[in-house]
Amino acid sequence: MSDIRILELSNYVRPKLQENISKDWVLNGKNNSFYKDIIDRKNGSPTNNAIINSYTSLMYGKGLYDLGQSRNATNFLKFKQMISAKEVRKIVADFKLFGEASIQVIKANKKTELPTLLHVPQNKLAPQLENEDGEIEGYWYCKDWEKQNLNKPIYYPVFGTSNESIEIYTIKPYNAGNEYFTDPDWLSGFPYAIMEEEIANLYVNCIKNGLSAGVIVNIPDGNSLTDEQKDTLERKIKAKLTGSNNAGTFVINFKGSDSDITVTVLPINDNIHKQWEYLTSEAKQQLLTAHQVTSPMLFGIKDSTGLGNNADELNEAFELLMDSVINPKQLYLTDAFEEIANAYGVVLNLAFKPLRTIVKEDIESTTLSLKKKEPLDNVADELIALGEDISDKWEVIDVVEAKDTNLTENQLNNVYEFSVRTPDFDKPRKTKSEQDTSLFKIRYKYAGEKTGQREFCNKVLNANKVYRSEDLNKEQTTTPKMGKGGSDKYNPFLYKGGVNCKHFWQRVIYLKKNNNKISVNQARKMILALEPSERKDAMWKQNDKKVAQIADSSNNFWKAN
């Protein structure tokens, strides 16, 4: 009688977050291996990779900026000296992928100087054992935890707890049941990421193996083998043939001595393709669910259901995604940056500038689309048409409220002690402003609350343009009795969005890059180092104080009578 054994592929076991206590640190799985599992699940699954990369881009947007509520734009320039956009991108990427991220705070030699903030790869860190109060006092850094003997771990204290020159700040949201680590928010999608990897391997290797569903291996004189010999032979064959790299199942048949060794190829069942198709679709859908994706089309994934495929539904899906998924993650990051900066006296109200903004329209403006626009809306449209986008040939070196700026070329050149020919400004439009110099471009930007209660403010904010003083400081026709004292004339430089408007104008100074005279950092440091009251050659003429003011009960200069 033949002894027939059917070998099954290994069952999937969901990886667990293991806190392995070794010496003075806690590792996230053996040799911090769980981080590698996370990276592998991203790289091996096309759906998972697309979602994680897209989320990272949405979270970072166009980078950090100050909402302006601190009313001290110089602080944001200080923050930019502390950390580069490149490091912020890395921190954002780690936070999405791992669910946590870390920052290395390198202190300056002098207490009055600002620190340098750098990204630390989360997979190379291990927390110190908790103290008696349940607090983590430091982190160990190792380049390769699998080779600890060759890469000796280095200890760094937690930010704000020591006088050491380097400290670690970890952004780690609360995760129930995990004291040392935080799971990635898509952990429930792990098995489906593996499923996509294995299905891909199965497809490829099935083709390489001649589209076979498997084989039967007949072993002659198998009955004469002991159970131990059969087990050994079985393990060897299994090691050679199982797994997605060796597509298909096989059966071992230990036959009598009168038989030859034969290998019988099993034909593929036509229904197996439908099974693969179902599993592929199921894996993709579950990954979308794990990541809280509101519409697959937002990530370039075709949705056969037809849901969320038109422009309005996509806008709604995008807005929901930003409000419920992206913005909460951004808050963890901005809170961390603000806490570090605040420890050095740099007070900020940070936010990530979105990649795109959807302007909400009220019911009346939607249903009455043919209604004639109000004159104030026309002012906004005309103003935006005059605005500029600054090219990458220019870099911001100073941003302040526009109450103390009316610069002349002679004044700035005296301050910086040089004079060069006037460069060509951005083409094809925009003549030089009277306030521009040979190296500096002076513009104004609408600032304050990120959203407004009136259409004018929302339009100008969302346009994200900068303007010459000549474009702003002039009378324009507006809604009757909307101007100062009830007049029909309106000056957007002085009165912004009208009565009770909470926005103001910021002055932005741009320096021409690669001008061979002074670098951006040099110019920025000189501006930060000099006080206007101490610069005899830079006693700048002040703009009207209304330009930089927001409205309150005591200064509503433009309130209609």
SVG drawing of the C-alpha trace seen along z (x, -y; Angstrom):
<svg xmlns="http://www.w3.org/2000/svg" viewBox="-30 -109 63 113">
<polyline fill="none" stroke="black" stroke-width="0.4" points="0.0,0.0 1.3,-3.5 1.9,-6.1 0.6,-9.4 1.3,-12.7 -0.1,-16.1 2.1,-19.1 0.4,-22.4 1.9,-25.8 2.7,-27.6 -0.2,-29.4 0.1,-33.1 0.8,-34.3 0.1,-37.9 3.3,-39.6 3.1,-40.8 4.7,-43.8 7.3,-42.3 9.1,-44.2 12.3,-42.3 14.2,-43.5 17.9,-43.2 20.5,-44.8 19.4,-48.5 17.1,-48.9 13.9,-47.5 13.8,-46.3 10.8,-46.3 10.9,-42.6 14.2,-40.6 17.0,-43.0 14.3,-45.7 13.0,-43.4 9.5,-44.7 10.6,-47.9 12.0,-45.9 8.7,-44.0 7.0,-47.3 9.4,-48.5 9.0,-45.2 5.2,-45.4 5.5,-48.9 8.0,-47.9 6.4,-44.6 2.7,-45.7 2.0,-48.1 -1.3,-49.3 0.3,-49.9 3.3,-51.6 1.1,-54.0 -1.1,-54.9 1.8,-55.5 3.7,-57.7 0.6,-59.7 -0.2,-60.2 3.3,-61.4 3.0,-63.9 -0.4,-65.1 0.9,-65.5 4.0,-67.5 2.1,-69.5 4.1,-72.5 6.0,-72.6 5.7,-74.4 4.6,-78.0 3.6,-80.2 -0.2,-80.9 0.7,-84.5 -1.1,-84.4 2.1,-84.8 2.4,-88.2 6.2,-87.7 7.4,-86.6 11.1,-86.8 10.5,-83.7 9.7,-81.6 13.0,-82.6 14.7,-81.4 12.9,-78.1 14.0,-77.7 17.6,-78.1 17.0,-75.2 15.7,-72.6 15.7,-72.2 12.8,-71.2 14.6,-68.0 14.8,-66.9 11.1,-67.8 10.2,-65.6 12.1,-62.6 10.3,-63.1 6.9,-63.2 7.8,-60.0 8.8,-58.1 5.7,-59.2 3.3,-57.9 5.2,-54.7 6.0,-53.7 3.4,-55.6 6.2,-57.4 9.2,-59.6 12.2,-61.0 14.2,-64.2 17.8,-64.7 18.3,-68.0 21.9,-69.2 22.5,-72.1 24.7,-75.0 27.9,-75.9 26.3,-79.0 23.0,-79.0 21.8,-82.0 22.2,-80.2 19.6,-78.0 20.0,-74.2 20.1,-72.1 17.2,-69.6 17.9,-66.5 15.8,-63.4 16.8,-60.1 15.7,-56.9 13.1,-55.3 14.2,-51.8 17.7,-52.6 16.4,-53.7 15.6,-51.6 14.0,-53.2 15.7,-52.9 14.0,-50.8 11.3,-52.8 12.3,-54.2 10.3,-53.6 7.8,-56.3 7.1,-54.7 9.1,-57.3 11.5,-56.7 14.6,-58.8 16.6,-58.1 17.1,-56.3 19.9,-54.0 21.0,-54.5 22.5,-51.6 23.3,-51.7 22.5,-48.0 20.8,-46.2 21.5,-42.8 25.3,-43.5 25.4,-45.1 29.0,-43.8 30.2,-45.7 28.0,-48.8 28.0,-49.7 24.8,-51.4 25.1,-55.0 22.9,-56.5 21.1,-59.9 18.8,-61.4 15.2,-62.5 14.8,-66.2 14.7,-68.6 16.0,-66.2 19.7,-66.8 22.7,-69.1 24.0,-66.8 24.8,-68.4 22.5,-65.9 19.0,-64.9 16.2,-62.9 12.6,-64.1 10.2,-61.3 6.8,-62.0 4.8,-59.0 1.0,-59.1 -0.6,-57.1 -1.1,-53.5 -3.1,-51.3 -1.2,-48.3 2.2,-49.5 4.4,-51.3 7.5,-51.7 6.3,-51.7 3.4,-52.9 2.0,-50.7 1.6,-52.1 -2.0,-53.1 -2.4,-50.6 -1.3,-47.6 -4.6,-45.8 -3.6,-45.8 -0.4,-43.8 -1.8,-40.4 -3.3,-42.0 0.0,-43.6 1.7,-40.2 -1.2,-38.7 -0.4,-41.2 3.3,-40.3 2.6,-36.5 0.1,-36.8 2.6,-38.8 5.3,-36.1 2.8,-33.4 1.8,-35.0 5.4,-35.4 6.7,-32.0 3.6,-30.2 4.5,-31.6 8.2,-30.5 7.0,-27.0 5.0,-26.5 1.7,-27.6 1.6,-24.4 -0.8,-24.1 1.6,-21.7 3.2,-18.2 3.0,-14.7 6.3,-13.2 6.3,-9.4 9.1,-7.8 9.9,-4.2 10.4,-1.7 9.1,-4.3 7.6,-1.6 11.0,-0.4 11.9,-3.8 11.6,-4.4 9.3,-7.2 12.4,-9.2 13.8,-8.8 10.5,-9.8 10.3,-12.9 13.8,-13.9 13.1,-13.5 9.8,-15.3 11.5,-18.3 14.1,-18.5 11.5,-18.4 9.3,-20.9 12.3,-23.3 12.9,-23.1 9.4,-23.4 7.1,-25.3 6.4,-29.0 5.3,-31.6 8.8,-31.4 7.9,-27.8 4.3,-28.1 1.8,-25.4 1.3,-22.5 3.0,-19.1 2.1,-15.6 4.6,-13.0 3.6,-9.4 5.9,-6.7 5.3,-3.8 6.5,-0.2 9.8,1.0 8.4,1.9 7.8,-1.8 10.1,-4.4 10.5,-8.0 7.9,-10.0 6.8,-13.6 3.2,-14.2 2.3,-17.8 -1.1,-18.9 -3.0,-21.2 -4.3,-24.5 -8.0,-24.7 -9.6,-27.5 -11.3,-28.7 -8.0,-29.4 -7.6,-32.7 -10.9,-33.8 -9.6,-33.0 -6.4,-35.0 -8.5,-37.9 -10.8,-37.8 -7.8,-37.7 -6.1,-40.6 -9.2,-42.7 -9.8,-41.8 -6.3,-42.6 -6.5,-46.0 -9.9,-46.8 -8.7,-45.9 -5.6,-48.0 -7.7,-50.9 -9.9,-50.4 -6.9,-50.0 -5.5,-53.3 -9.0,-55.0 -8.9,-56.0 -12.1,-57.9 -11.7,-57.4 -9.2,-55.1 -9.2,-57.6 -7.3,-60.1 -4.4,-57.8 -4.6,-56.9 -6.3,-53.5 -9.2,-52.8 -12.4,-52.1 -14.8,-49.9 -17.7,-50.8 -18.1,-54.2 -18.3,-55.8 -16.4,-59.0 -15.3,-59.3 -16.8,-62.6 -15.3,-66.0 -17.7,-66.9 -17.5,-63.5 -13.7,-63.6 -13.6,-67.0 -15.8,-65.8 -13.6,-62.7 -10.5,-64.8 -11.9,-67.2 -13.0,-64.4 -9.6,-62.7 -7.8,-66.0 -10.1,-66.7 -10.3,-63.1 -6.9,-61.6 -4.3,-64.1 -4.9,-67.1 -4.8,-65.1 -1.5,-63.6 -0.1,-67.0 -1.0,-68.3 1.2,-65.7 4.1,-67.0 3.5,-70.7 3.0,-70.4 6.3,-68.7 8.2,-71.3 6.5,-74.1 7.4,-72.5 11.1,-72.3 11.2,-75.8 9.3,-77.2 12.0,-75.8 14.4,-78.3 12.0,-81.3 10.8,-80.8 7.0,-81.0 5.2,-79.8 1.8,-78.6 2.9,-76.2 0.9,-74.5 1.6,-72.5 0.6,-74.4 -1.8,-72.1 -1.0,-70.9 -4.4,-72.2 -7.3,-74.0 -11.0,-73.5 -12.9,-76.7 -16.3,-76.0 -19.2,-77.8 -22.4,-78.5 -25.8,-77.3 -26.8,-80.7 -23.7,-81.1 -24.1,-77.5 -27.8,-77.7 -27.7,-81.2 -24.6,-80.7 -25.9,-83.3 -26.3,-86.0 -24.1,-89.0 -21.0,-89.1 -20.8,-91.7 -18.4,-94.6 -16.1,-93.6 -15.7,-90.2 -14.7,-92.0 -12.1,-93.9 -10.6,-90.5 -10.5,-89.1 -8.9,-92.3 -6.4,-92.3 -5.5,-88.6 -4.9,-89.2 -2.2,-91.7 -0.5,-89.3 2.8,-87.5 4.2,-84.0 7.8,-84.3 10.1,-82.0 12.9,-79.9 15.4,-82.6 14.4,-84.5 14.4,-83.5 12.7,-85.1 15.1,-86.8 12.7,-88.8 9.0,-88.8 7.4,-91.4 4.2,-93.3 3.9,-96.0 3.8,-98.9 7.5,-99.9 8.5,-99.5 9.0,-101.8 12.5,-101.0 14.6,-102.8 17.5,-101.4 19.9,-103.9 19.0,-103.0 19.3,-99.2 22.6,-99.6 24.0,-101.7 23.1,-99.1 24.7,-96.2 27.5,-98.3 27.4,-97.3 25.7,-98.4 25.2,-96.3 23.2,-96.6 19.5,-96.0 18.7,-92.3 16.0,-91.3 12.8,-90.4 10.5,-87.5 9.1,-87.4 6.8,-88.1 4.9,-90.5 5.6,-92.8 7.5,-96.0 9.8,-96.9 8.2,-98.3 9.3,-101.7 10.3,-99.9 12.5,-97.4 16.3,-97.7 19.1,-96.4 19.2,-93.1 15.9,-93.1 12.3,-92.6 9.8,-94.1 6.3,-92.5 3.2,-92.2 1.3,-89.1 -2.2,-88.7 -1.8,-87.2 -3.7,-86.3 -6.4,-83.7 -6.1,-80.9 -9.8,-81.2 -12.1,-84.2 -15.8,-84.9 -16.0,-86.8 -15.4,-85.8 -12.8,-88.6 -10.5,-87.2 -10.9,-83.6 -10.1,-84.4 -7.0,-86.4 -5.7,-83.9 -6.3,-80.9 -4.6,-82.7 -1.4,-82.8 0.0,-85.7 2.3,-88.6 1.8,-92.2 3.6,-95.4 2.6,-98.4 1.4,-100.1 -1.1,-97.3 -2.6,-97.6 -2.4,-101.3 -5.1,-102.8 -8.8,-103.5 -11.2,-101.0 -14.9,-101.0 -16.6,-98.8 -20.0,-98.0 -22.0,-101.2 -21.2,-102.7 -18.6,-100.0 -15.7,-102.4 -14.4,-104.7 -17.2,-106.8 -19.8,-105.2 -18.1,-106.1 -18.2,-104.0 -14.4,-103.9 -12.2,-101.3 -8.4,-100.9 -7.4,-97.2 -4.0,-98.2 -5.5,-100.0 -8.9,-98.2 -8.2,-94.6 -11.5,-92.7 -13.7,-95.5 -15.3,-96.2 -14.1,-93.9 -11.6,-92.1 -9.1,-90.1 -6.4,-90.0 -3.4,-92.2 -0.5,-92.7 3.0,-91.4 6.0,-92.8 8.2,-90.1 11.8,-90.9 13.2,-88.6 16.9,-88.4 18.2,-87.5 20.0,-84.1 23.5,-83.6 24.1,-87.4 27.8,-87.0 27.6,-89.8 25.8,-88.4 24.3,-85.0 20.8,-84.5 22.1,-83.4 24.3,-86.5 21.5,-88.8 19.1,-87.1 21.6,-87.3 22.3,-90.9 18.6,-91.8 18.1,-89.8 21.1,-91.4 20.2,-95.0 17.5,-97.0 15.9,-99.9 16.4,-102.3 20.2,-101.6 20.6,-102.0 21.2,-105.6 21.2,-104.8 18.0,-102.8 15.4,-105.0 12.6,-103.6 9.6,-105.7 6.6,-104.0 3.5,-103.0 0.1,-103.9 -0.5,-101.9 -3.7,-100.5 -1.8,-98.4 -0.6,-96.0 -3.6,-96.1 -6.5,-93.8 -9.8,-95.3 -11.1,-95.5 -13.5,-97.8 -10.9,-100.5 -9.4,-100.8 -12.2,-100.3 -11.0,-103.2 -13.0,-102.2 -16.3,-101.5 -19.1,-103.0 -21.1,-105.9"/>
</svg>
